[in-house]
Amino acid sequence: MTLLHILLVAIIQGVTEFLPISSSGHLILLPSLSGMEDQGQAIDVAVHVGTLFAVVTYFWTDVREAAGGLGRLVKGKVDTSGARLALMLIVATIPVILLGLILDVTGLDDAMRSVALIGWTMLLFGIVLYWADQKGDERMDDPDWTMKDAWIMGLWQALALIPGTSRSGITITGGRLLGYTRHGAAKLSMLMSIPTIMASGLLLGAEVAARGDAGQIHDAAIAAVFAFLSALLALTLMMRLLRSVSFTPYVIYRIVLGLALLGYAYL
């Protein structure tokens, strides 16, 4: 891979992982529309690791609390806020892991990598995000998260396995429909991404561990660093803007891109 190709993949993954515009959709589109070769699983693992470190860095206080609560949870005790947060993050991750395994075993995940499908999901789920954002109340914030809401948002998150849906976009949609503030829904979505990214990274890592070489390690290291930097910047800007701006700019982007992709696919 050329340095330009590595940087493009890393920056696209970093910027789109946490914005509600679908990182997987953009990464599938890169080789489809540019003619570049697929970046391969080693780079996929690297950019996942980079974005994981970005979200952990940004929400370090919450991550540290949940990590501390995990020890209590292992002992069968859910008597601290950290233990409750850890349990709810686990519950919210179960649906996407189960559906992901089904898609992987059946081969349906490869069958869903078309430009037309990404165009439709970009468009339709963008409209759903707009509807949820305008309809949703703002009566709860992230400290009000319940086990029931964690499960519901986890079911929404499973839909993100359809390319173009956007993991952050669909979980924010679910959070807004449940009545969480924009900032609260986004924060819960970001925290939910941590075990999800870890699970997908471990799965991909297991598949490429036996066939990595020095060249791949070098490329992967560059990709991880730039994915981390771009993800941290995008996440910081989005969380700050949500104090005063709705999700409408992201919806407009999704609709325009979705229509363009549908035109490209069918015309």
TITOR-495046 format. One record per residue (C-alpha): residue in one letter; x, y, z. Coordinates in steps of 0.2 Angstrom, whole numbers, padded with zeros to 4 digits, always signed. Layout:
AXYZ ...
END
This chain:
M+0000+0000+0000 T+0006+0018-0003 L+0007+0030+0011 L-0007+0040+0003 H-0019+0025+0003 I-0015+0021+0021 L-0018+0039+0026 L-0034+0040+0017 V-0041+0024+0025 A-0035+0030+0043 I-0042+0047+0041 I-0059+0041+0034 Q-0060+0028+0048 G-0055+0040+0061 V-0067+0054+0056 T-0082+0044+0052 E-0081+0031+0066 F-0090+0042+0078 L-0099+0054+0067 P-0116+0048+0062 I-0112+0045+0044 S-0105+0027+0044 S-0087+0022+0044 S-0090+0005+0036 G-0100+0013+0022 H-0086+0025+0018 L-0072+0012+0019 I-0082+0001+0007 L-0084+0015-0005 L-0066+0020-0006 P-0060+0005-0016 S-0077+0004-0025 L-0077+0022-0032 S-0058+0025-0033 G-0052+0009-0040 M-0039+0007-0026 E-0036-0010-0019 D-0045-0016-0003 Q-0034-0011+0012 G-0035-0028+0019 Q-0039-0035+0037 A-0022-0030+0045 I-0026-0011+0041 D-0044-0014+0047 V-0037-0020+0064 A-0025-0005+0065 V-0038+0008+0062 H-0050+0000+0074 V-0037+0000+0087 G-0033+0019+0083 T-0052+0024+0085 L-0053+0013+0101 F-0039+0023+0109 A-0047+0039+0104 V-0064+0036+0112 V-0055+0029+0128 T-0044+0044+0129 Y-0059+0056+0127 F-0070+0047+0140 W-0056+0041+0151 T-0065+0046+0167 D-0080+0035+0163 V-0069+0021+0156 R-0059+0020+0172 E-0075+0020+0182 A-0082+0005+0172 A-0066-0004+0172 G-0066-0003+0191 G-0084-0009+0192 L-0079-0024+0181 G-0070-0031+0195 R-0085-0029+0206 L-0096-0037+0192 V-0085-0052+0191 K-0088-0055+0210 G-0107-0055+0206 K-0109-0037+0214 V-0118-0023+0205 D-0117-0011+0220 T-0107+0004+0212 S-0110+0016+0198 G-0095+0008+0189 A-0102-0010+0190 R-0119-0004+0184 L-0111+0005+0169 A-0100-0010+0165 L-0115-0022+0166 M-0125-0011+0155 L-0111-0009+0142 I-0110-0028+0141 V-0129-0030+0139 A-0129-0017+0125 T-0115-0026+0116 I-0124-0043+0116 P-0136-0041+0101 V-0122-0034+0089 I-0110-0049+0093 L-0124-0062+0091 L-0130-0054+0074 G-0112-0052+0069 L-0108-0070+0071 I-0123-0075+0061 L-0119-0064+0047 D-0101-0070+0047 V-0106-0088+0047 T-0119-0087+0034 G-0108-0075+0023 L-0121-0062+0022 D-0109-0049+0028 D-0100-0050+0011 A-0116-0049+0001 M-0121-0032+0009 R-0106-0023+0002 S-0114-0014-0013 V-0115+0004-0017 A-0133+0003-0020 L-0136-0004-0002 I-0125+0009+0005 G-0135+0023-0004 W-0151+0017+0002 T-0145+0015+0020 M-0137+0032+0020 L-0153+0040+0014 L-0166+0031+0024 F-0157+0030+0041 G-0152+0048+0039 I-0171+0052+0038 V-0174+0041+0053 L-0160+0051+0063 Y-0168+0067+0058 W-0186+0061+0063 A-0179+0054+0080 D-0169+0070+0084 Q-0184+0082+0081 K-0197+0070+0089 G-0186+0065+0104 D-0188+0073+0121 E-0174+0079+0131 R-0179+0073+0148 M-0164+0061+0152 D-0145+0062+0152 D-0132+0049+0152 P-0132+0046+0171 D-0151+0041+0169 W-0146+0026+0158 T-0156+0010+0163 M-0154-0008+0160 K-0169-0008+0149 D-0163+0007+0138 A-0146-0002+0137 W-0154-0017+0129 I-0165-0007+0117 M-0150+0004+0111 G-0140-0013+0109 L-0154-0019+0098 W-0153-0003+0088 Q-0134-0005+0087 A-0135-0022+0079 L-0143-0014+0064 A-0126-0005+0061 L-0120-0021+0054 I-0129-0016+0038 P-0116-0005+0029 G-0120+0013+0028 T-0132+0013+0043 S-0119+0020+0055 R-0116+0013+0072 S-0115+0030+0081 G-0130+0036+0070 I-0142+0022+0074 T-0138+0021+0093 I-0140+0040+0094 T-0157+0038+0085 G-0162+0025+0098 G-0156+0036+0112 R-0165+0051+0106 L-0181+0041+0104 L-0179+0035+0122 G-0179+0053+0127 Y-0160+0056+0130 T-0153+0073+0127 R-0142+0075+0111 H-0126+0076+0121 G-0132+0061+0132 A-0137+0050+0118 A-0120+0054+0109 K-0110+0050+0125 L-0119+0033+0128 S-0117+0029+0109 M-0098+0033+0111 L-0096+0022+0127 M-0106+0008+0118 S-0093+0009+0104 I-0079+0003+0116 P-0084-0015+0119 T-0090-0016+0101 I-0074-0010+0093 M-0064-0021+0105 A-0075-0037+0099 S-0073-0033+0081 G-0054-0029+0083 L-0051-0045+0092 L-0061-0055+0079 L-0051-0047+0064 G-0035-0048+0074 A-0037-0067+0076 E-0039-0069+0058 V-0023-0060+0053 A-0011-0064+0067 A-0004-0079+0058 R+0000-0070+0042 G+0006-0053+0047 D+0023-0047+0040 A+0035-0033+0044 G+0028-0022+0030 Q+0010-0025+0036 I+0016-0020+0054 H+0024-0004+0048 D+0008+0001+0038 A-0003-0004+0052 A+0006+0007+0064 I+0005+0022+0053 A-0014+0019+0050 A-0017+0017+0069 V-0009+0033+0074 F-0018+0043+0060 A-0034+0035+0064 F-0032+0039+0083 L-0028+0058+0079 S-0042+0060+0067 A-0055+0051+0078 L-0050+0061+0093 L-0052+0077+0083 A-0069+0072+0076 L-0076+0066+0092 T-0070+0082+0102 L-0078+0093+0089 M-0094+0084+0088 M-0097+0083+0107 R-0094+0101+0109 L-0105+0106+0095 L-0119+0096+0101 R-0121+0108+0116 S-0129+0120+0103 V-0131+0111+0086 S-0143+0097+0081 F-0139+0082+0070 T-0146+0090+0055 P-0130+0094+0046 Y-0125+0076+0047 V-0143+0071+0041 I-0140+0083+0026 Y-0123+0075+0022 R-0131+0058+0023 I-0146+0062+0011 V-0134+0071-0002 L-0122+0056-0002 G-0136+0043-0002 L-0144+0051-0017 A-0127+0053-0026 L-0123+0035-0023 L-0140+0029-0029 G-0138+0039-0045 Y-0121+0031-0047 A-0128+0014-0044 Y-0143+0014-0055 L-0139+0027-0068 
END
